[in-house]
Amino acid sequence: MNAISNWPRNRLLLALPSSDLQQLMPELERIRCEREQILMDADSSLDHVFFPDSGVVSAVAVYADGSIIEMATIGREGCTAVQAIFGAESSSVRLLVQIPGGAAKMSRAASRRQQYRVNNGRIFDARVPNHAAGLFNTVKSSYTENIQSHQCGRSC
């Protein structure tokens, strides 16, 4: 697979068929994520997708006064920059490392190429139920956390 035999460890990547993961490996860069590191800032170009292997990345909203509020947490079961899956070109959130660890970093362009190659232009591939379910759960979790955040803001 790779010189690092136990890498990647991200569950979305591991849900891919082995042949697809092998083709994707040259597009993945292994990075170290340090506490409070900003992987991507809000309103910046959505150039990369990160697949955490360990640790936790938070998607935070940034207010005009500089304060932040956590909108979602992403661990090794998901990926950052879910908007990129749906074609967005800029990030609406800051990606902030909360718990140090590692991640696989892939360019947005490579992510889109892989998505179209494997899925024949579809966002989810029904032929790979674990991967489709993982992507669906990532989107669903993000949406649910967003709603709960807003509800808490009104009633907590």
CORGISUL-V577316 format. One line per field, one symbol per residue. ss: DSSP state (2 for helix, 1 for strand, 0 for the rest). A space follows every 10 residues. Layout:
ss=???
This chain:
ss=0000000000 2222000222 2222222011 1110000111 0000100111 1100011111 1100000111 1111000000 0222200001 0001111110 1111111222 2222222220 0000000022 2222222222 2222222222 222220
